[in-house]
Amino acid sequence: MTIMNRQVTLSDTVAKQIVGADNMPHDVILHNSSKSSNNYIWIAGSSATAGTGTAMHIDDSDTIYLNLQPDDELWAISTPSGLIVHVTDIRKND
């Protein structure tokens, strides 16, 4: 098992890939590090859908847990620009 941790600074105009695809199922933990109200991180499965109108959001200071299937990836955008998402990606060995 491989555990990867990183922090990604997001934009409010261009979605950024925060978790890449793998050939095995993997678990992901995402945390919105903002402590201010109404600072949202929006996540989706592709850059085209990671906008504020179609994606699910992570409230300020919230943590979510996701189980991704093979070939799934996550993209994110933030409002306002400059928010940081903490990513823990737990990958299983082939």
MDAnalysis code that builds the backbone (N, CA, C; Angstrom):
import MDAnalysis as mda
import numpy as np

u = mda.Universe.empty(282, n_residues=94, atom_resindex=np.repeat(np.arange(94), 3), trajectory=True)
u.add_TopologyAttr("name", ["N", "CA", "C"] * 94)
u.add_TopologyAttr("resid", np.arange(1, 95))
u.add_TopologyAttr("resname", ["MET", "THR", "ILE", "MET", "ASN", "ARG", "GLN", "VAL", "THR", "LEU", "SER", "ASP", "THR", "VAL", "ALA", "LYS", "GLN", "ILE", "VAL", "GLY", "ALA", "ASP", "ASN", "MET", "PRO", "HIS", "ASP", "VAL", "ILE", "LEU", "HIS", "ASN", "SER", "SER", "LYS", "SER", "SER", "ASN", "ASN", "TYR", "ILE", "TRP", "ILE", "ALA", "GLY", "SER", "SER", "ALA", "THR", "ALA", "GLY", "THR", "GLY", "THR", "ALA", "MET", "HIS", "ILE", "ASP", "ASP", "SER", "ASP", "THR", "ILE", "TYR", "LEU", "ASN", "LEU", "GLN", "PRO", "ASP", "ASP", "GLU", "LEU", "TRP", "ALA", "ILE", "SER", "THR", "PRO", "SER", "GLY", "LEU", "ILE", "VAL", "HIS", "VAL", "THR", "ASP", "ILE", "ARG", "LYS", "ASN", "ASP"])
u.atoms.positions = np.array([
    [0.854, -1.162, 0.000],
    [0.000, 0.000, 0.000],
    [0.904, 1.230, 0.000],
    [0.518, 2.199, -0.804],
    [1.232, 3.467, -0.886],
    [0.315, 4.586, -0.403],
    [0.822, 5.426, 0.488],
    [0.052, 6.567, 0.980],
    [0.761, 7.837, 0.526],
    [0.041, 8.653, -0.252],
    [0.601, 9.899, -0.764],
    [-0.158, 11.065, -0.151],
    [0.581, 12.027, 0.387],
    [-0.007, 13.235, 0.975],
    [0.500, 14.449, 0.215],
    [-0.387, 15.390, -0.048],
    [0.026, 16.625, -0.706],
    [-0.986, 17.724, -0.402],
    [-0.544, 18.949, -0.636],
    [-1.413, 20.117, -0.539],
    [-1.453, 20.751, -1.915],
    [-2.658, 21.100, -2.360],
    [-2.824, 21.681, -3.691],
    [-3.516, 23.035, -3.540],
    [-2.889, 24.071, -4.099],
    [-3.490, 25.408, -4.111],
    [-4.354, 25.528, -5.353],
    [-5.595, 25.938, -5.158],
    [-6.573, 25.932, -6.246],
    [-6.867, 27.326, -6.773],
    [-7.389, 27.352, -7.985],
    [-7.792, 28.578, -8.664],
    [-9.314, 28.662, -8.676],
    [-9.841, 29.851, -8.901],
    [-11.288, 29.985, -9.067],
    [-11.692, 30.047, -10.534],
    [-10.722, 29.878, -11.451],
    [-11.037, 29.940, -12.875],
    [-10.687, 28.669, -13.642],
    [-9.632, 27.950, -13.213],
    [-9.189, 26.754, -13.936],
    [-9.139, 25.574, -12.973],
    [-9.844, 24.501, -13.305],
    [-9.830, 23.297, -12.463],
    [-8.455, 22.643, -12.516],
    [-8.053, 22.058, -11.385],
    [-6.756, 21.397, -11.276],
    [-6.985, 19.947, -10.865],
    [-6.246, 19.042, -11.485],
    [-6.359, 17.636, -11.104],
    [-5.711, 17.463, -9.731],
    [-6.476, 16.909, -8.777],
    [-5.944, 16.713, -7.431],
    [-5.688, 15.242, -7.114],
    [-6.332, 14.335, -7.842],
    [-6.088, 12.889, -7.701],
    [-6.094, 12.287, -9.092],
    [-5.010, 11.612, -9.435],
    [-4.912, 10.967, -10.738],
    [-5.511, 9.571, -10.722],
    [-5.722, 9.043, -11.908],
    [-6.294, 7.706, -12.060],
    [-5.286, 6.631, -11.669],
    [-5.794, 5.479, -11.309],
    [-4.987, 4.301, -11.007],
    [-5.703, 3.090, -11.590],
    [-4.981, 1.991, -11.741],
    [-5.614, 0.788, -12.278],
    [-6.280, -0.065, -11.195],
    [-6.179, 0.391, -9.949],
    [-6.790, -0.308, -8.817],
    [-7.721, 0.663, -8.079],
    [-8.716, 0.135, -7.356],
    [-9.517, 1.017, -6.500],
    [-8.607, 1.677, -5.450],
    [-8.921, 2.895, -5.046],
    [-8.136, 3.545, -3.995],
    [-9.003, 4.495, -3.188],
    [-8.544, 4.774, -1.974],
    [-9.271, 5.631, -1.041],
    [-8.615, 7.003, -1.005],
    [-9.446, 8.036, -0.865],
    [-8.955, 9.408, -0.863],
    [-9.594, 10.157, 0.304],
    [-8.788, 10.954, 0.985],
    [-9.276, 11.851, 2.033],
    [-8.959, 13.271, 1.574],
    [-9.979, 14.136, 1.580],
    [-9.809, 15.524, 1.164],
    [-10.209, 16.432, 2.323],
    [-9.402, 17.474, 2.544],
    [-9.691, 18.426, 3.620],
    [-9.564, 19.849, 3.102],
    [-10.596, 20.651, 3.325],
    [-10.568, 22.073, 2.990],
    [-9.914, 22.789, 4.164],
    [-8.707, 23.314, 3.957],
    [-7.944, 23.898, 5.071],
    [-8.393, 25.299, 5.456],
    [-9.316, 25.887, 4.708],
    [-9.783, 27.235, 5.035],
    [-10.562, 27.231, 6.346],
    [-10.382, 28.276, 7.119],
    [-11.109, 28.428, 8.389],
    [-12.151, 29.539, 8.309],
    [-12.352, 30.109, 7.108],
    [-13.292, 31.219, 6.935],
    [-14.596, 30.737, 6.320],
    [-15.685, 31.344, 6.700],
    [-16.997, 30.977, 6.164],
    [-17.079, 31.239, 4.668],
    [-17.872, 30.432, 3.994],
    [-18.154, 30.576, 2.564],
    [-16.923, 30.432, 1.678],
    [-15.922, 29.670, 2.127],
    [-14.771, 29.330, 1.302],
    [-14.909, 27.870, 0.901],
    [-15.279, 27.640, -0.345],
    [-15.628, 26.296, -0.795],
    [-14.620, 25.728, -1.776],
    [-14.423, 24.416, -1.671],
    [-13.684, 23.658, -2.680],
    [-14.706, 22.793, -3.387],
    [-14.708, 22.882, -4.710],
    [-15.664, 22.153, -5.546],
    [-14.920, 21.020, -6.231],
    [-15.440, 19.781, -6.124],
    [-14.752, 18.628, -6.723],
    [-15.676, 17.896, -7.682],
    [-15.050, 17.289, -8.696],
    [-15.788, 16.494, -9.681],
    [-14.817, 15.539, -10.367],
    [-15.388, 14.683, -11.200],
    [-14.593, 13.665, -11.869],
    [-13.860, 14.134, -13.110],
    [-14.106, 15.339, -13.562],
    [-13.370, 15.847, -14.724],
    [-13.279, 17.356, -14.644],
    [-12.328, 17.909, -15.362],
    [-12.139, 19.363, -15.327],
    [-13.351, 20.096, -15.877],
    [-14.087, 19.450, -16.771],
    [-15.249, 20.100, -17.374],
    [-16.404, 20.249, -16.391],
    [-16.454, 19.409, -15.353],
    [-17.579, 19.459, -14.410],
    [-17.186, 19.967, -13.033],
    [-15.949, 20.404, -12.852],
    [-15.505, 20.840, -11.525],
    [-15.831, 22.298, -11.251],
    [-16.840, 22.819, -11.890],
    [-17.241, 24.200, -11.649],
    [-18.239, 24.307, -10.522],
    [-18.528, 25.519, -10.122],
    [-19.403, 25.746, -8.976],
    [-20.855, 25.386, -9.246],
    [-21.255, 25.271, -10.500],
    [-22.644, 24.969, -10.811],
    [-22.974, 23.494, -10.850],
    [-21.962, 22.628, -11.012],
    [-22.248, 21.210, -11.219],
    [-21.534, 20.267, -10.259],
    [-20.564, 20.742, -9.522],
    [-19.760, 19.856, -8.673],
    [-20.268, 19.869, -7.231],
    [-19.857, 18.851, -6.456],
    [-20.150, 18.879, -5.018],
    [-19.086, 19.726, -4.338],
    [-19.427, 20.332, -3.195],
    [-18.451, 21.189, -2.538],
    [-18.071, 20.660, -1.160],
    [-16.884, 21.103, -0.731],
    [-16.391, 20.809, 0.614],
    [-16.404, 22.134, 1.368],
    [-17.172, 22.198, 2.434],
    [-17.240, 23.408, 3.256],
    [-15.892, 23.688, 3.923],
    [-15.720, 24.932, 4.374],
    [-14.498, 25.293, 5.087],
    [-14.315, 24.393, 6.303],
    [-13.089, 23.942, 6.503],
    [-12.666, 23.077, 7.620],
    [-13.231, 21.661, 7.571],
    [-13.946, 21.286, 6.517],
    [-14.513, 19.935, 6.425],
    [-13.533, 18.942, 5.796],
    [-13.734, 17.672, 6.152],
    [-12.962, 16.562, 5.603],
    [-13.944, 15.554, 5.037],
    [-13.643, 15.041, 3.839],
    [-14.488, 14.004, 3.255],
    [-13.634, 12.795, 2.866],
    [-14.274, 11.639, 2.837],
    [-13.630, 10.371, 2.501],
    [-14.315, 9.807, 1.267],
    [-13.514, 9.411, 0.268],
    [-14.064, 8.874, -0.975],
    [-13.379, 7.568, -1.330],
    [-14.138, 6.667, -1.944],
    [-13.602, 5.427, -2.497],
    [-13.665, 5.566, -4.016],
    [-12.514, 5.601, -4.656],
    [-12.465, 5.744, -6.110],
    [-12.259, 4.398, -6.776],
    [-12.871, 4.230, -7.914],
    [-12.746, 3.005, -8.705],
    [-11.591, 3.148, -9.693],
    [-11.150, 2.038, -10.313],
    [-10.077, 2.138, -11.300],
    [-10.413, 3.185, -12.367],
    [-9.406, 3.940, -12.738],
    [-9.486, 4.984, -13.765],
    [-10.247, 6.232, -13.339],
    [-10.757, 6.301, -12.100],
    [-11.381, 7.534, -11.605],
    [-10.302, 8.557, -11.281],
    [-10.615, 9.821, -11.475],
    [-9.728, 10.906, -11.072],
    [-10.586, 12.028, -10.496],
    [-9.962, 12.937, -9.757],
    [-10.685, 14.070, -9.171],
    [-10.036, 15.379, -9.595],
    [-10.897, 16.346, -9.882],
    [-10.480, 17.698, -10.240],
    [-11.143, 18.645, -9.256],
    [-10.530, 19.811, -9.046],
    [-11.084, 20.758, -8.078],
    [-10.861, 22.203, -8.518],
    [-11.724, 23.043, -7.991],
    [-11.666, 24.491, -8.179],
    [-12.125, 25.094, -6.852],
    [-11.777, 26.342, -6.578],
    [-12.171, 26.921, -5.288],
    [-12.816, 28.289, -5.456],
    [-13.639, 28.640, -4.478],
    [-14.149, 30.011, -4.382],
    [-13.953, 30.456, -2.936],
    [-13.105, 31.440, -2.723],
    [-12.343, 32.236, -3.670],
    [-11.083, 31.499, -4.138],
    [-10.362, 32.119, -5.058],
    [-9.105, 31.558, -5.548],
    [-8.080, 31.485, -4.421],
    [-7.180, 30.500, -4.509],
    [-6.082, 30.402, -3.556],
    [-6.315, 29.479, -2.379],
    [-7.477, 28.818, -2.314],
    [-7.710, 27.884, -1.208],
    [-6.824, 26.652, -1.380],
    [-6.530, 26.005, -0.261],
    [-5.672, 24.818, -0.271],
    [-6.497, 23.605, 0.130],
    [-6.389, 22.544, -0.682],
    [-7.006, 21.269, -0.333],
    [-5.876, 20.305, 0.047],
    [-6.041, 19.647, 1.193],
    [-5.097, 18.623, 1.624],
    [-5.612, 17.297, 1.071],
    [-4.734, 16.535, 0.438],
    [-5.116, 15.290, -0.228],
    [-4.295, 14.138, 0.359],
    [-4.981, 13.094, 0.833],
    [-4.332, 11.835, 1.182],
    [-4.893, 10.788, 0.246],
    [-4.009, 10.164, -0.528],
    [-4.392, 9.173, -1.543],
    [-3.794, 7.833, -1.135],
    [-4.646, 6.874, -0.791],
    [-4.197, 5.569, -0.304],
    [-4.401, 4.568, -1.436],
    [-3.288, 4.148, -2.017],
    [-3.336, 3.252, -3.185],
    [-2.957, 1.833, -2.799],
    [-3.648, 0.895, -3.418],
    [-3.378, -0.517, -3.168],
    [-2.383, -1.029, -4.202],
    [-1.568, -1.995, -3.810],
    [-0.601, -2.572, -4.737],
    [-1.279, -3.533, -5.695],
    [-0.747, -3.615, -6.911],
    [-1.277, -4.566, -7.916],
    [-1.039, -5.988, -7.492],
])
